[in-house]
Amino acid sequence: MDELIARFTEQVREGISISSKARINPHSKPVHNVFTAGLGGSGIGADFVASFIAAECKVPYLVGKSYDIPAYVDKNTVAIASSYSGNTEETLQSLSQMEETGAKIVVVSSGGKMIELAHAKGYDYIQVPGNWPSPRACLGYSIVAQVFVLQKLGLVTHETIDQIESAIQLIDREASEIRSKAQHIANYLHGKIPVLYIEDRMEPVALRWRQQVNENAKSLCWHKVIPEMNHNELVGWREKYPDLAVVFLRNRDDYHRNAVRMDITKEIISEYCDTVMEVWSKGDTLVERAFYLVHLGDWVSWYLSQLRGMDSNEVRVIDFLKSELAKLDQ
């Protein structure tokens, strides 16, 4: 896993090269919305895309992480089915429902049944390399491919891709410092349950941290966003919680009232939790700051796995779940 994390910027560059050459034909109907179906590493890629394009894309962009698609998906929808393996059962079922709507279907995958369906039914697709052993380590492919789909369909400009290229240059420059900082944060979190707070527009970053702590470090974790948590979860801080470690993920350009909210929230929580820290992003754009924090969080989760004596690649419980579900089809 450490080797996969270290190759993140290499992966993003390869994803840009592959996706830029992919053929995505225009939709025959006006596009009223975009719907992306995906789970796990593929699903969170769509969450990042939604955040990155929110200020530019003129049509709604929504993400589904289940078996069924919403009723609004129709002939005026661009429907993206994203699964790294190409065999995710929930996404395959969503894809089968997309086929009945007349939507413009685009597949993002490394292979499996989804690429077979794309070939058989003439769907546009972007096929990413399939030689990465862990789908959660393929976030770069997922984000880049989905942004290129939108760019090729004229729903966004090339600006987000340009910012992604700048972001990986930033990560390359900061690579040593990021690993050092991640090791320090992991030491700080070791033996605790991490609680992550972040501004709402950056929620995919906290979700990524949480999922990576879950899978790599084999630990529970939770996250909430500011300002929403100020209207509910904040009231739950009423007693000492020595087993928790709170991390505020912050940005220099957070909305000024949210920045003040974080300051006050940190002051309140510090009365009940002795392990409270701030982690600040680097970068000049939302994309750069998000990529920086994502890469930092990936390393934090790996260092935590080492401190906990865990195999960061192992996901036996997920394999067991899938095997039990497979029995239903026999």
C-alpha positions in Angstrom: 0.0 0.0 0.0 2.8 2.4 0.7 4.1 1.8 -2.8 0.7 2.5 -4.3 0.3 5.7 -2.3 3.7 6.9 -3.4 2.7 6.4 -7.0 -0.4 8.7 -6.7 0.9 11.5 -8.9 2.2 9.0 -11.4 -1.3 7.5 -11.5 -2.9 10.9 -12.0 -0.6 11.7 -14.9 -1.4 8.4 -16.5 -5.1 8.9 -16.0 -4.9 12.3 -17.8 -3.0 10.8 -20.7 -5.5 7.9 -21.1 -8.7 10.0 -20.5 -7.6 12.8 -22.8 -7.5 10.3 -25.7 -10.8 8.7 -25.0 -13.7 9.2 -27.4 -16.8 10.5 -25.8 -19.5 11.2 -28.3 -22.0 14.2 -27.8 -25.4 13.3 -26.3 -28.2 13.5 -28.9 -30.4 15.3 -26.5 -30.0 18.5 -24.3 -28.3 17.6 -21.0 -30.4 18.5 -18.0 -28.4 16.6 -15.3 -25.6 14.2 -14.6 -25.9 11.1 -12.5 -22.9 9.0 -11.5 -23.3 5.5 -9.9 -20.3 4.2 -7.9 -19.2 2.9 -4.6 -16.1 2.8 -2.5 -13.1 4.3 -4.3 -15.1 4.9 -7.4 -17.9 6.5 -5.6 -15.8 9.0 -3.7 -14.1 9.9 -7.0 -17.5 11.2 -8.0 -17.9 13.1 -4.7 -14.7 15.0 -5.5 -15.8 15.8 -9.0 -19.1 17.2 -7.7 -17.1 19.4 -5.4 -14.6 20.6 -8.0 -17.2 21.5 -10.7 -19.9 23.0 -8.4 -19.0 26.6 -9.3 -18.8 25.9 -13.0 -21.2 23.2 -14.1 -24.6 24.6 -15.1 -26.6 21.3 -14.6 -27.0 19.3 -11.4 -24.4 16.6 -10.8 -25.5 13.9 -8.3 -23.9 10.7 -7.0 -25.6 7.4 -6.2 -24.1 4.8 -4.0 -26.7 2.0 -4.0 -28.4 -0.4 -6.3 -31.1 1.8 -7.7 -31.1 5.1 -9.7 -33.4 8.0 -9.0 -36.5 8.6 -11.1 -35.2 11.8 -12.7 -32.6 9.9 -14.7 -34.0 10.1 -18.3 -33.1 10.8 -21.9 -31.7 14.2 -20.9 -29.3 12.7 -18.4 -25.6 11.9 -18.7 -25.3 8.7 -16.7 -21.8 7.6 -15.6 -21.3 4.1 -14.3 -18.0 4.0 -12.4 -16.4 0.8 -11.0 -12.7 0.1 -11.0 -13.1 -3.6 -11.1 -16.1 -3.4 -13.5 -17.9 -6.0 -11.4 -19.4 -4.0 -8.5 -22.9 -5.5 -8.1 -24.6 -2.3 -7.1 -23.2 -0.4 -10.0 -24.0 -3.1 -12.4 -27.6 -3.1 -11.3 -27.6 0.7 -11.6 -26.2 0.4 -15.1 -29.0 -2.0 -16.1 -31.5 0.5 -14.9 -29.8 3.3 -16.8 -30.2 1.3 -20.0 -34.0 1.6 -19.7 -34.1 5.4 -19.5 -32.5 6.5 -22.8 -29.8 8.3 -20.9 -26.3 9.0 -22.4 -24.3 6.2 -20.7 -20.6 6.4 -20.1 -18.6 3.6 -18.4 -15.4 4.2 -16.3 -13.7 1.0 -15.4 -10.5 -1.1 -15.7 -12.4 -4.1 -17.2 -14.8 -6.7 -16.0 -18.5 -7.0 -16.9 -18.9 -3.2 -17.4 -16.3 -2.9 -20.1 -17.8 -6.1 -21.7 -21.2 -4.4 -21.7 -19.7 -1.2 -23.1 -18.2 -3.1 -26.0 -21.4 -5.2 -26.6 -23.8 -2.3 -26.4 -21.7 0.5 -27.9 -21.5 2.7 -24.8 -18.7 5.3 -24.6 -16.1 4.4 -22.0 -12.8 5.3 -20.4 -10.8 2.2 -19.6 -8.1 2.7 -16.9 -5.2 0.3 -16.2 -6.3 -2.8 -14.2 -3.0 -3.7 -12.7 -3.5 -1.9 -9.4 -4.4 -4.4 -6.7 -6.5 -2.1 -4.5 -9.4 -0.1 -5.9 -9.2 2.5 -3.1 -5.7 3.3 -4.3 -7.1 4.3 -7.7 -8.8 7.5 -6.7 -6.7 9.5 -9.2 -8.0 7.4 -12.2 -11.6 7.8 -11.0 -11.5 11.6 -10.6 -9.6 12.3 -13.8 -11.7 10.1 -16.0 -15.0 11.5 -14.7 -13.8 15.1 -15.1 -12.8 14.3 -18.7 -16.2 12.9 -19.5 -17.8 16.2 -18.5 -15.2 18.2 -20.3 -15.6 16.3 -23.5 -19.3 16.7 -23.3 -18.9 20.4 -23.0 -20.3 20.6 -19.4 -17.1 22.0 -17.9 -14.0 23.6 -19.3 -10.5 22.3 -19.1 -9.8 24.4 -16.0 -10.3 21.5 -13.5 -7.8 19.4 -15.4 -5.3 22.2 -15.3 -5.8 22.5 -11.6 -5.3 18.8 -11.1 -2.0 19.0 -13.0 -0.9 21.9 -10.7 -2.0 19.8 -7.7 0.2 16.9 -8.5 3.1 19.2 -9.1 2.5 20.6 -5.6 2.4 17.1 -4.1 5.7 16.2 -5.9 7.3 19.3 -4.4 6.0 18.6 -0.9 6.4 14.8 -1.0 9.0 14.5 1.8 7.2 17.1 4.0 3.9 15.4 3.5 5.2 12.0 4.7 6.9 13.6 7.7 3.7 15.4 8.7 1.6 12.3 8.2 3.8 10.3 10.5 3.5 12.9 13.2 -0.3 13.0 12.8 -0.5 9.1 12.9 1.5 9.1 16.1 -0.9 11.6 17.5 -3.9 9.6 16.5 -2.6 6.2 17.5 -4.7 4.5 20.2 -7.6 6.9 19.6 -10.7 7.0 17.4 -10.3 9.8 15.0 -13.1 12.5 14.7 -12.7 14.7 11.6 -14.3 18.1 11.1 -14.0 20.1 7.9 -15.8 22.9 5.9 -18.8 21.5 4.0 -17.4 22.2 0.5 -14.4 20.0 1.3 -16.4 17.1 2.8 -15.0 14.5 0.2 -11.6 15.1 1.8 -12.8 14.1 5.3 -14.7 11.2 3.8 -11.6 10.0 2.1 -9.6 10.3 5.4 -12.3 8.3 7.2 -12.5 5.6 4.6 -8.7 5.2 4.4 -8.5 4.9 8.2 -11.3 2.3 8.1 -9.6 0.2 5.4 -5.9 0.7 5.8 -5.7 1.1 9.6 -8.7 -1.2 10.4 -10.1 1.4 12.7 -13.4 3.2 13.2 -13.5 6.9 12.5 -16.2 9.5 11.8 -16.5 12.9 10.2 -18.9 15.8 10.2 -18.9 19.2 8.4 -19.0 22.8 9.5 -21.5 24.5 9.7 -24.0 21.6 9.9 -22.4 20.0 13.0 -22.9 23.3 14.8 -26.6 22.6 14.7 -26.5 19.1 16.2 -23.4 17.2 17.0 -21.8 20.1 18.9 -24.5 19.6 21.6 -23.2 16.0 22.1 -19.9 17.2 23.5 -20.9 17.2 27.2 -18.4 14.9 28.9 -14.8 13.8 28.7 -14.0 11.5 25.8 -10.4 10.2 26.4 -10.6 7.7 23.6 -11.3 10.2 20.9 -8.8 12.4 18.8 -10.3 15.4 17.0 -8.7 16.7 13.8 -9.9 20.0 12.2 -9.0 19.9 8.5 -8.6 23.6 7.5 -8.0 25.8 4.6 -6.8 29.4 4.4 -9.7 30.3 2.2 -12.5 28.7 4.3 -15.5 31.0 4.3 -14.8 33.5 7.0 -17.8 32.7 9.2 -17.0 29.0 8.9 -13.4 29.7 10.0 -14.8 31.5 13.1 -17.1 28.6 13.7 -14.2 26.2 13.6 -12.3 28.4 16.1 -15.2 28.4 18.5 -16.0 24.7 18.0 -12.4 23.8 18.7 -12.5 25.9 22.0 -15.7 24.1 23.1 -14.5 20.6 22.2 -11.1 21.1 23.9 -12.9 21.2 27.2 -14.0 17.6 26.7 -11.2 16.1 24.6 -7.4 16.4 25.3 -6.4 15.3 21.8 -7.4 18.1 19.4 -5.3 19.3 16.5 -5.5 21.3 13.3 -4.2 20.2 9.9 -3.9 23.0 7.3 -3.9 22.4 3.6 -1.5 23.9 1.0 -2.3 25.1 -2.5 -3.8 28.0 -4.4 -7.1 26.4 -5.5 -9.8 24.1 -4.1 -8.4 21.3 -6.2 -4.8 21.8 -5.1 -5.8 22.0 -1.4 -8.1 18.9 -1.7 -5.4 16.8 -3.4 -2.8 17.9 -0.8 -5.0 16.8 2.1 -6.0 13.6 0.3 -2.4 12.5 -0.2 -1.6 13.5 3.4 -4.5 11.5 4.7 -3.6 8.5 2.7 -0.1 8.5 4.3 -1.7 9.1 7.7 -3.8 5.9 7.3 -0.8 3.9 6.2 1.4 5.0 9.1 -1.6 4.2 11.4 -1.8 0.7 10.0 1.9 0.2 10.8 1.5 1.5 14.3 -1.5 -0.8 14.8 0.3 -3.8 13.3 -2.3 -4.1 10.5 -2.0 -5.3 6.9 -3.2 -2.2 5.1 -4.1 -4.3 2.0 -6.2 -6.9 3.8 -10.0 -6.7 3.5 -11.1 -10.2 4.5 -14.3 -9.0 6.0 -15.4 -7.4 2.7 -14.4 -10.6 0.9 -16.5 -12.6 3.3 -19.5 -10.3 2.8 -19.3 -10.7 -0.9 -19.0 -14.5 -0.7 -22.1 -14.7 1.5 -24.0 -12.5 -0.9 -22.9 -14.7 -3.8 -24.7 -17.6 -2.2 -28.0 -15.8 -2.9 -27.3 -16.2 -6.7 -26.6 -19.9 -6.6 
